[in-house]
Amino acid sequence: MRKRFYTYYQVKHLVLLSALLTVLSAGCKKDTQHDDGTPPPVTDTVPSLTTVRSWLVDKNATEQTAALFYNLKKIAKKNVLFGHQDDTKRGVTNATTQWANEQQFSGVPQTKSDVQLVTGAYPAVYGHDFIHIANFTDGNWFDYETQIARTLAIDAYNRGGVNTFAWHYSNPVSKGSFYWDQSPVIAVSEILPGADSNVVYKNSLKEVAAFAKTLTGADGKPVPVIFRPFHEFDGDWFWWGKAHCTADEYKKLYQFTVTYLRDSLNVHNFIYAWSPDRNFSTEAQYLERYPGDAYVDLVGMDNYVDLAANVTPATAAVKLQIVDNYAKQKNKIAALTETGLANLTRSDWYTQQLLKVLQYQKLEIAYALVWANTTSAYWTPYKGHPAETDFIKFKNDPYVLFGDKLPGMYLIK
């Protein structure tokens, strides 16, 4: 056979070509997971819908829900979204006067917002609660509350915003308060599969599912929801707190909640969030009651104490860094799921406390949510409040995104 001889430059060209083909071949490998089974991180390359769904707890998540997950991860690399609980539901005119849509709701979206009145923009993230939707008291007022929650969540979605629902769930065994000291009855072990009150709990989940399926946007699509059940479990104030159930019981409760909603009730517009309070200082402590990567899309932290007026920002930031590191490692979303300074007794809290925590060592936090405004405690300033100027400065920081600067959250692009 005739032999072919190559010059130096021909050999060099072949070597470079071979290397290029190797890189291209590696890039064409299935992008849904690494060799060790973990999903790849979000990169600048736009993934397919199939790929994003493979990262989620719900592999059959709606297209908009998958897009929300992807965009929250993507935005967190450079920005943070600002969120406010009950933003268009209630607020304060001043320290002694409160407004509430419960008193004026007529079945149409309400546009009043303390955040919008002060900054000119709505928040990017809207906090809601299943407290009056899936509990144990019925009647016209509770139907009214359900209608308000539905309408305001849909309105937020139509505005391009993000919806998250917590669940201050009444004790399903005693039918009493969600606070342990007001209803000190063991419940977690009693509502697990096979236990006496499991049917009661399943009925509550059916109420959650039924509500979720009524959330349809103006585009005809199901409204995605970040669902955050059984939060602050590392404290003892709720009936699902650490003193009232074992770690294994808590994990099983969270796992059952996810699988029953997803697999039995066919809810496919949920992103599942998990968030303890501040009672950890290591990753091992943080994960002590973690139900597992197969059940959690978003890892978070509720933290008010470490963001108090006189606490150095690094105190909360190092804990948030633990959350962020785990999210990066496991391709989850990281968030500061609840925070705030009651009545904003420090006038520069937003820029000198919250912003410094969020920007600590380039954290990738998708959103930070402050709690609802009432006259008993408000968390964003009203017009004329000493913190108003600082809040506007916080809003105008390029790192922070309110609703007016929010990119499209429901398309993968």
C-alpha positions as CSV (number, residue, x, y, z in Angstrom):
1,M,0.0,0.0,0.0
2,R,1.3,3.4,-0.9
3,K,2.5,5.3,2.2
4,R,1.7,8.9,2.7
5,F,4.3,11.3,4.1
6,Y,3.4,14.4,6.0
7,T,5.2,17.7,6.5
8,Y,5.6,19.3,9.9
9,Y,2.8,21.7,9.2
10,Q,0.5,19.0,8.0
11,V,1.1,17.0,11.2
12,K,0.5,20.1,13.3
13,H,-2.8,20.6,11.4
14,L,-3.9,17.1,12.0
15,V,-3.1,17.3,15.7
16,L,-5.1,20.4,16.1
17,L,-8.0,19.0,14.1
18,S,-8.0,15.8,16.3
19,A,-8.1,17.9,19.4
20,L,-10.9,20.0,18.0
21,L,-12.9,16.9,17.2
22,T,-12.3,15.5,20.7
23,V,-13.7,18.7,22.2
24,L,-16.7,18.7,19.9
25,S,-17.4,15.1,20.7
26,A,-17.3,15.8,24.4
27,G,-19.6,18.7,23.9
28,C,-22.1,16.5,22.1
29,K,-22.5,14.2,25.0
30,K,-25.9,14.0,26.7
31,D,-26.1,17.3,28.7
32,T,-28.6,16.2,31.3
33,Q,-26.1,14.8,33.7
34,H,-22.4,14.3,34.5
35,D,-20.8,10.9,34.7
36,D,-21.4,10.8,38.4
37,G,-25.1,11.3,37.9
38,T,-25.3,14.9,39.1
39,P,-26.9,17.5,36.7
40,P,-24.6,20.0,35.0
41,P,-24.6,23.6,36.2
42,V,-26.5,26.3,34.3
43,T,-24.1,27.8,31.8
44,D,-24.3,30.5,29.1
45,T,-25.4,27.8,26.6
46,V,-29.2,27.8,26.5
47,P,-30.4,24.3,27.4
48,S,-33.3,22.5,26.0
49,L,-36.6,22.2,27.8
50,T,-35.9,18.5,28.3
51,T,-32.6,19.2,29.9
52,V,-34.1,21.8,32.3
53,R,-36.9,19.4,33.3
54,S,-34.2,16.8,34.1
55,W,-32.8,19.1,36.7
56,L,-36.2,19.4,38.5
57,V,-38.0,17.4,41.1
58,D,-40.9,17.2,38.7
59,K,-39.7,15.8,35.4
60,N,-43.1,16.6,33.9
61,A,-43.1,20.2,35.1
62,T,-44.9,22.7,32.8
63,E,-42.8,24.6,30.3
64,Q,-43.3,27.8,32.2
65,T,-42.3,26.2,35.5
66,A,-39.1,24.8,34.0
67,A,-38.3,28.2,32.5
68,L,-38.8,29.9,35.8
69,F,-36.3,27.5,37.4
70,Y,-33.8,28.1,34.7
71,N,-34.1,31.9,34.7
72,L,-33.9,32.1,38.5
73,K,-30.6,30.2,38.3
74,K,-29.4,32.4,35.4
75,I,-30.3,35.7,37.0
76,A,-28.7,34.8,40.3
77,K,-25.3,34.9,38.6
78,K,-25.4,38.7,38.3
79,N,-28.5,40.0,40.1
80,V,-31.0,39.3,42.9
81,L,-34.7,39.7,42.8
82,F,-36.5,41.7,45.5
83,G,-39.7,40.1,47.0
84,H,-42.4,41.2,49.4
85,Q,-45.0,39.1,51.2
86,D,-48.7,40.0,50.5
87,D,-47.5,43.0,48.4
88,T,-50.7,43.7,46.6
89,K,-52.9,42.3,49.3
90,R,-52.3,44.6,52.3
91,G,-50.0,47.4,53.4
92,V,-49.6,50.5,55.6
93,T,-50.3,54.2,54.9
94,N,-48.4,55.1,58.0
95,A,-47.4,53.5,61.3
96,T,-51.0,53.4,62.6
97,T,-53.1,53.1,59.4
98,Q,-53.4,49.9,57.4
99,W,-55.0,49.2,54.1
100,A,-56.2,45.8,53.0
101,N,-57.7,44.3,49.8
102,E,-59.9,42.1,52.0
103,Q,-61.9,45.3,52.8
104,Q,-62.2,46.4,49.2
105,F,-61.8,43.3,47.0
106,S,-64.3,43.1,44.1
107,G,-63.0,40.2,42.1
108,V,-60.6,42.2,40.0
109,P,-56.8,42.6,40.5
110,Q,-55.8,45.2,43.0
111,T,-52.8,47.3,41.9
112,K,-52.1,49.0,45.2
113,S,-48.7,48.2,46.6
114,D,-46.5,49.8,49.3
115,V,-43.4,49.0,47.3
116,Q,-44.8,50.5,44.1
117,L,-46.1,53.7,45.9
118,V,-42.6,54.4,47.3
119,T,-40.3,53.2,44.4
120,G,-42.6,53.4,41.3
121,A,-42.1,49.7,40.7
122,Y,-43.7,46.5,42.0
123,P,-41.5,43.8,43.5
124,A,-40.2,41.0,41.3
125,V,-41.3,38.3,43.7
126,Y,-44.8,38.1,45.4
127,G,-45.2,36.1,48.6
128,H,-48.6,34.4,49.3
129,D,-49.8,31.8,51.8
130,F,-52.0,28.7,51.8
131,I,-53.0,29.5,55.4
132,H,-56.7,30.3,54.5
133,I,-56.8,27.9,51.5
134,A,-55.9,24.6,53.0
135,N,-56.8,24.5,56.6
136,F,-59.8,23.4,58.7
137,T,-62.2,26.3,58.9
138,D,-64.7,26.9,56.1
139,G,-67.1,29.7,55.2
140,N,-67.6,32.7,53.1
141,W,-64.7,34.6,54.4
142,F,-62.3,31.7,53.6
143,D,-63.7,31.4,50.1
144,Y,-63.2,35.2,49.8
145,E,-59.5,34.8,50.9
146,T,-59.0,32.0,48.4
147,Q,-60.4,34.2,45.6
148,I,-58.1,37.0,46.6
149,A,-55.0,34.8,46.6
150,R,-55.9,33.3,43.3
151,T,-56.6,36.6,41.6
152,L,-53.5,38.4,43.0
153,A,-51.2,35.4,42.1
154,I,-52.5,35.4,38.5
155,D,-52.2,39.2,38.3
156,A,-48.6,39.0,39.5
157,Y,-47.8,36.4,36.8
158,N,-49.5,38.5,34.1
159,R,-47.3,41.3,35.2
160,G,-44.3,39.1,34.7
161,G,-43.6,38.5,38.4
162,V,-42.7,35.4,40.4
163,N,-45.1,33.8,42.9
164,T,-44.1,31.9,46.0
165,F,-46.5,30.3,48.5
166,A,-45.6,29.5,52.1
167,W,-48.0,27.4,54.2
168,H,-48.8,28.3,57.8
169,Y,-50.7,25.0,58.1
170,S,-53.0,24.5,61.1
171,N,-52.2,21.4,63.2
172,P,-54.0,18.6,61.3
173,V,-54.5,16.5,64.4
174,S,-55.8,19.1,66.8
175,K,-57.3,21.3,64.1
176,G,-55.7,24.1,66.1
177,S,-53.0,26.7,65.5
178,F,-49.8,26.2,63.5
179,Y,-48.0,27.6,66.6
180,W,-46.9,24.8,69.0
181,D,-47.6,26.8,72.1
182,Q,-51.2,27.4,71.0
183,S,-51.8,23.8,69.9
184,P,-49.2,21.5,71.6
185,V,-50.3,18.2,69.9
186,I,-47.9,15.9,68.1
187,A,-48.8,15.8,64.5
188,V,-45.9,14.9,62.1
189,S,-45.8,11.2,63.0
190,E,-49.6,11.0,62.9
191,I,-50.0,12.3,59.4
192,L,-47.4,10.1,57.7
193,P,-48.6,7.2,55.4
194,G,-50.1,4.5,57.5
195,A,-50.8,6.7,60.5
196,D,-54.2,7.6,61.8
197,S,-54.4,11.2,60.4
198,N,-52.8,10.6,57.0
199,V,-56.2,10.9,55.3
200,V,-56.7,14.3,56.9
201,Y,-53.4,15.4,55.6
202,K,-54.1,14.1,52.1
203,N,-57.3,16.0,52.0
204,S,-55.4,19.2,52.8
205,L,-53.0,18.4,49.9
206,K,-56.0,17.9,47.7
207,E,-57.1,21.5,48.6
208,V,-53.6,22.8,47.7
209,A,-53.6,20.9,44.4
210,A,-57.1,22.1,43.5
211,F,-56.1,25.7,44.1
212,A,-52.9,25.3,42.1
213,K,-54.8,24.0,39.1
214,T,-57.0,27.1,39.1
215,L,-54.1,29.4,38.5
216,T,-54.2,30.2,34.8
217,G,-52.6,33.2,33.4
218,A,-53.9,35.5,30.7
219,D,-51.8,33.5,28.2
220,G,-53.8,30.4,29.1
221,K,-50.8,28.7,30.8
222,P,-50.6,27.3,34.4
223,V,-49.0,29.9,36.7
224,P,-45.8,28.5,38.2
225,V,-45.5,28.6,42.0
226,I,-42.5,28.3,44.3
227,F,-44.1,26.1,47.0
228,R,-42.4,26.3,50.5
229,P,-44.0,24.0,53.0
230,F,-42.9,23.3,56.6
231,H,-40.4,26.2,56.8
232,E,-38.3,27.2,59.9
233,F,-38.4,23.6,61.0
234,D,-35.1,24.0,63.0
235,G,-37.0,26.1,65.5
236,D,-39.6,24.8,67.9
237,W,-42.4,27.4,67.3
238,F,-44.3,25.4,64.7
239,W,-45.9,21.9,65.2
240,W,-43.4,20.5,62.6
241,G,-40.4,22.0,64.5
242,K,-37.4,19.9,65.6
243,A,-38.6,19.3,69.1
244,H,-41.9,17.8,67.9
245,C,-40.7,15.2,65.4
246,T,-37.5,13.3,64.6
247,A,-35.3,14.2,61.6
248,D,-36.5,11.1,59.8
249,E,-40.2,11.9,60.4
250,Y,-39.7,15.4,59.1
251,K,-37.9,14.1,55.9
252,K,-40.7,11.6,55.3
253,L,-43.3,14.3,55.7
254,Y,-41.7,16.5,53.1
255,Q,-41.0,13.6,50.7
256,F,-44.6,12.5,51.0
257,T,-45.9,16.0,50.4
258,V,-43.9,16.3,47.1
259,T,-44.7,12.8,45.8
260,Y,-48.4,13.0,46.6
261,L,-48.8,16.4,44.9
262,R,-46.7,15.5,41.9
263,D,-47.5,11.8,41.3
264,S,-51.0,11.3,42.7
265,L,-52.6,14.7,42.3
266,N,-50.7,15.6,39.1
267,V,-49.6,19.1,40.1
268,H,-46.9,20.2,37.6
269,N,-46.6,23.9,38.2
270,F,-44.6,23.7,41.5
271,I,-41.0,24.4,42.2
272,Y,-40.3,22.9,45.6
273,A,-38.5,25.0,48.2
274,W,-37.0,24.0,51.5
275,S,-35.8,26.6,54.1
276,P,-34.8,26.3,57.7
277,D,-34.3,29.3,60.0
278,R,-30.9,30.5,61.0
279,N,-29.9,27.8,63.5
280,F,-26.9,26.4,61.7
281,S,-23.2,27.3,61.1
282,T,-22.0,24.3,59.0
283,E,-23.3,22.5,56.0
284,A,-23.8,19.4,58.1
285,Q,-26.1,21.3,60.5
286,Y,-27.9,22.9,57.6
287,L,-28.6,19.5,56.0
288,E,-29.6,17.7,59.1
289,R,-33.3,17.5,58.1
290,Y,-32.8,17.9,54.3
291,P,-35.3,15.5,52.6
292,G,-32.9,14.9,49.6
293,D,-32.0,16.3,46.2
294,A,-34.8,14.3,44.6
295,Y,-37.4,16.4,46.5
296,V,-36.0,19.9,46.6
297,D,-35.5,22.5,43.8
298,L,-34.7,25.5,45.9
299,V,-32.7,25.7,49.1
300,G,-33.2,28.7,51.3
301,M,-32.9,30.3,54.6
302,D,-35.2,32.4,56.7
303,N,-33.2,34.9,58.8
304,Y,-34.4,37.9,60.7
305,V,-32.2,37.8,63.8
306,D,-28.8,37.9,62.0
307,L,-30.0,40.9,59.9
308,A,-31.0,43.0,62.9
309,A,-29.9,46.6,63.0
310,N,-26.8,46.1,65.1
311,V,-25.4,42.8,63.6
312,T,-22.5,42.8,61.2
313,P,-23.6,41.7,57.7
314,A,-21.1,38.9,57.7
315,T,-23.0,37.0,60.3
316,A,-25.9,36.3,58.0
317,A,-23.8,36.2,54.9
318,V,-21.6,33.3,56.0
319,K,-24.7,31.3,56.6
320,L,-26.2,32.3,53.3
321,Q,-22.9,31.3,51.7
322,I,-23.5,27.7,53.0
323,V,-26.9,27.7,51.3
324,D,-25.4,29.2,48.1
325,N,-22.5,26.7,48.0
326,Y,-24.9,23.7,48.3
327,A,-27.1,25.1,45.6
328,K,-24.2,25.5,43.2
329,Q,-22.9,22.0,44.0
330,K,-26.3,20.4,43.4
331,N,-27.7,22.7,40.7
332,K,-30.4,24.1,42.9
333,I,-31.7,27.6,43.4
334,A,-30.5,29.5,46.5
335,A,-32.7,32.2,48.1
336,L,-33.1,34.3,51.2
337,T,-36.7,33.1,51.6
338,E,-37.7,35.4,54.5
339,T,-35.9,38.4,56.1
340,G,-36.5,42.0,57.2
341,L,-36.2,44.5,59.9
342,A,-39.4,45.2,61.7
343,N,-40.6,48.8,61.3
344,L,-37.2,49.7,59.7
345,T,-35.8,51.2,62.9
346,R,-32.5,51.5,61.1
347,S,-33.1,54.0,58.2
348,D,-30.3,52.6,56.0
349,W,-31.0,48.9,56.6
350,Y,-31.7,48.1,53.0
351,T,-28.3,49.4,51.6
352,Q,-26.1,48.9,54.6
353,Q,-27.4,45.6,55.9
354,L,-29.5,43.6,53.4
355,L,-27.5,44.6,50.2
356,K,-24.2,43.9,51.9
357,V,-25.3,40.5,52.9
358,L,-26.6,39.6,49.4
359,Q,-23.4,40.9,47.7
360,Y,-21.0,39.1,50.1
361,Q,-18.2,37.3,48.2
362,K,-20.3,37.1,45.0
363,L,-23.1,35.0,46.3
364,E,-25.6,33.7,43.7
365,I,-28.9,34.3,45.5
366,A,-32.0,34.3,43.3
367,Y,-34.2,36.4,45.5
368,A,-34.7,38.0,48.9
369,L,-38.2,38.4,50.3
370,V,-39.2,40.6,53.2
371,W,-42.4,40.0,55.2
372,A,-45.9,41.5,54.9
373,N,-46.7,45.1,56.0
374,T,-49.2,45.5,58.8
375,T,-49.4,48.1,61.5
376,S,-48.1,45.6,64.0
377,A,-44.9,45.2,62.0
378,Y,-44.0,46.5,58.5
379,W,-41.0,45.7,56.5
380,T,-40.9,48.1,53.6
381,P,-41.2,51.9,54.3
382,Y,-44.3,54.0,53.6
383,K,-44.0,57.4,52.0
384,G,-42.4,59.8,54.4
385,H,-40.8,57.1,56.5
386,P,-37.1,57.8,57.4
387,A,-36.1,54.7,55.4
388,E,-37.8,55.8,52.2
389,T,-34.7,57.4,50.6
390,D,-32.6,54.4,51.4
391,F,-35.2,52.0,50.0
392,I,-35.2,53.9,46.7
393,K,-31.4,53.8,46.6
394,F,-31.6,50.0,47.2
395,K,-34.1,49.7,44.4
396,N,-31.9,51.7,42.0
397,D,-28.8,49.6,42.7
398,P,-27.9,47.8,39.4
399,Y,-27.6,44.5,41.3
400,V,-31.2,44.5,42.6
401,L,-34.1,43.8,40.3
402,F,-37.7,44.9,41.0
403,G,-40.6,44.2,38.7
404,D,-39.8,47.0,36.2
405,K,-36.4,45.5,35.3
406,L,-37.4,41.9,35.4
407,P,-36.5,39.9,32.3
408,G,-38.9,37.4,30.8
409,M,-39.1,34.6,33.4
410,Y,-41.3,32.1,31.6
411,L,-39.3,31.4,28.4
412,I,-36.0,29.5,28.1
413,K,-33.8,31.7,25.9
